[in-house]
C-alpha cells in the first residue's frame, strides 16, 4: 500500500468542505420513514461517524445505538427500527461478523465502497450507500458523514438547517489564516505529549474524532474526559496528571448546559494551577450541526499539523496492517 505524504494528507484534510458538500449532494438513496431506533455497526472512522450521528439526532428523539464489536444487539426490534452496517473497505472483520449475527432482520442498510460487505448486500438485495473508492477511511470521513445525513433525511427533519450555510462556514474556516496559525501554534506546543481532551457528552462524537485523528495522524496517545462525569472521578487524579507529559484540549460548545460551562471553567483553572497547559477548540456557528462539523474540521487539521511538527508520517498505518497480517495467521 502506498503511503501518502504529509503534504498530500494535509491537502485532502483541508478539502473537508468540498468532500462534505459532495456527500450531502450526491444522489444517494434516502430513508422512506423516520426511524424510532437506529442500530449502527462500524469500526474506526466508520464507527466515529455513528457516534457523531448519535449526537446530531438527539434533538429528534431518535435513539442511536452504536456497536463497535463482533456481536449484535439483543434488543427486540420493530419495523420502525433501522440497522446500518458501515465499513469503508467492506472487509472490516468485526462489522462483517456483526452483520452475519444480525441475521435476516428488517431494514438493513449498508454503507461501503465495496468489498465483501457489498457482495453480501447485493446477494440479499439490500440497499447500499456506495462511497467513493481510493481513500483511507479517516480521509473520506466528511464525505461519509454527508452521505449518512442525506440518507437519513437530516435536512428535511431540520428544515431550519441550511446545508449551503454549513458549507459556506467550512470554507470560511478553510480560508482563515488566523485559524490555521492558531492550530499550528497548538501543534507546536503539543510536541510529544499525551493529549487529554475535555468535552461534554453532547459532543462526544467530536472528541472521539479528534482522539482518533491524533492517534492515526499524529501518532500520539490521547485520553477523553466527558463532562460532567469526569468531575466525579478523574478530578481526583489531578496530582498525578501534573506529573505527566500532558497537554489539555477543551472542546467548547455554545450549546452546552450553563452548569457544564461552569464546571469546565473550574476544571480549566484547576489544571492551570497545576501547571498543565490548556488549549481550546471553539467556533462561531449558526446551529448545532454547523458547530459539530466545524469543530471536527479544525481538529482534523490540528492532527495533521501536529504530525508535521513531530516529523511523523500521518499516512503511515503500518501497525494496523501488521495487526491484520497477524490476525490472518490465527
C-alpha positions, -999 to 999 in steps of 0.1 A, spaced: 0 0 0 13 34 -10 19 57 20 6 92 14 29 121 22 20 147 49 16 173 22 -10 151 4 -28 142 37 -29 179 46 -43 189 12 -70 162 14 -78 172 50 -81 209 41 -105 199 14 -131 189 41 -157 215 29 -156 201 -7 -159 165 5 -187 173 29 -206 193 2 -202 164 -22 -215 139 4 -247 159 11 -254 165 -26 -246 131 -41 -276 110 -54 -278 86 -25 -309 65 -16 -329 81 12 -349 66 40 -386 65 34 -397 69 71 -385 84 103 -370 56 125 -375 52 162 -342 35 167 -310 33 146 -287 4 153 -253 13 139 -223 -10 135 -189 3 125 -153 5 135 -126 32 132 -137 62 111 -169 45 101 -177 39 138 -170 75 147 -195 87 121 -221 67 140 -211 85 172 -215 119 156 -249 109 141 -259 99 176 -252 134 189 -269 151 160 -302 131 162 -306 135 199 -329 165 195 -353 145 172 -358 118 198 -342 91 176 -322 67 197 -289 57 180 -273 26 194 -237 20 185 -219 -13 181 -181 -14 179 -177 -51 183 -183 -86 168 -217 -91 185 -250 -77 176 -277 -61 197 -300 -83 217 -329 -57 217 -364 -66 205 -366 -48 171 -396 -33 154 -405 -23 119 -397 13 127 -360 5 135 -332 5 110 -299 -13 110 -268 3 95 -236 -16 88 -208 7 78 -174 -4 66 -155 17 41 -134 -12 28 -163 -36 31 -140 -61 47 -139 -50 83 -139 -82 103 -160 -70 133 -186 -54 111 -190 -84 88 -194 -107 118 -220 -84 134 -238 -83 100 -239 -121 99 -251 -123 136 -279 -99 129 -295 -124 106 -323 -115 82 -339 -87 102 -359 -59 85 -345 -26 73 -308 -33 69 -287 -7 51 -250 -10 40 -225 19 38 -193 9 20 -171 14 -11 -171 -23 -19 -156 -55 -6 -173 -85 10 -200 -64 27 -212 -50 -7 -211 -85 -22 -233 -99 5 -257 -69 3 -261 -74 -34 -268 -112 -29 -295 -103 -4 -309 -73 -24 -301 -48 4 -298 -11 -2 -262 2 -4 -250 37 2 -220 34 -21 -190 55 -12 -162 67 -34 -132 43 -37 -95 51 -33 -94 68 1 -82 59 36 -113 56 58 -104 86 80 -98 108 50 -132 102 35 -150 109 68 -166 143 57 -180 127 26 -193 97 46 -209 119 72 -226 140 45 -238 108 28 -253 94 60 -270 128 68 -285 127 33 -297 91 37 -313 99 70 -331 130 55 -314 151 82 -320 184 64 -357 176 60 -360 168 97 -342 201 105 -356 225 79 -340 255 97 -306 240 89 -294 252 55 -267 229 41 -253 257 20 -247 278 51 -228 249 67 -205 245 37 -200 283 35 -188 284 71 -165 255 65 -150 274 35 -145 305 58 -125 283 82 -105 269 53 -95 304 41 -89 319 75 -52 323 80 -57 331 117 -74 297 123 -45 279 106 -20 298 126 -37 290 159 -38 253 150 -1 253 141 8 270 174 -12 244 193 5 216 173 40 231 182 30 231 219 17 195 218 50 181 206 54 145 221 29 150 249 -2 130 258 -33 148 247 -61 149 272 -94 160 256 -122 176 277 -157 179 263 -194 175 272 -213 143 264 -233 162 238 -203 165 216 -187 131 223 -185 124 186 -163 154 181 -140 143 209 -138 107 196 -129 120 161 -102 143 175 -88 115 196 -87 90 166 -71 116 144 -44 124 170 -38 86 172 -37 79 135 -23 111 120 -1 125 149 8 91 164 0 104 199 -17 88 228 -49 105 239 -75 104 267 -111 117 267 -127 133 297 -165 138 294 -183 164 314 -199 162 339 -189 125 345 -152 133 348 -160 156 378 -170 126 398 -138 105 395 -109 118 373 -107 151 392 -90 131 420 -61 122 396 -51 159 393 -19 154 413 -9 126 391 -18 145 359 6 173 367 35 148 367 27 135 332 39 149 299 4 161 292 -14 189 273 -52 196 276 -76 205 248 -110 217 258 -137 214 231 -162 241 238 -198 241 226 -221 271 229 -250 246 232 -237 231 264 -257 234 296 -247 265 316 -237 243 345 -214 223 322 -198 256 311 -192 265 348 -178 231 355 -154 233 326 -142 268 337 -135 255 372 -116 224 360 -97 246 335 -85 268 363 -76 238 385 -55 224 356 -38 257 350 -30 260 387 -13 226 385 9 237 356 -9 220 328 -10 239 295 -45 242 281 -58 249 246 -94 255 234 -112 245 202 -143 265 196 -161 281 167 -188 306 159 -217 286 145 -252 292 132 -266 259 145 -256 226 162 -246 208 130 -225 237 119 -207 237 152 -201 199 152 -187 197 116 -166 229 121 -150 215 152 -143 182 136 -127 201 106 -105 221 129 -95 190 149 -86 171 117 -63 199 105 -48 202 140 -39 164 139 -20 168 106 -2 200 117 9 180 148 21 152 126 42 176 105 56 193 136 65 160 151 82 147 119 59 116 117 41 104 86 4 109 90 -4 84 63 17 56 77 -6 28 91 20 0 94 9 -11 128 -27 -16 116 -15 -36 85 8 -57 107 -21 -65 130 -42 -76 101 -14 -99 89 -11 -115 123 -49 -120 126 -49 -138 92 -24 -163 106 -47 -173 135 
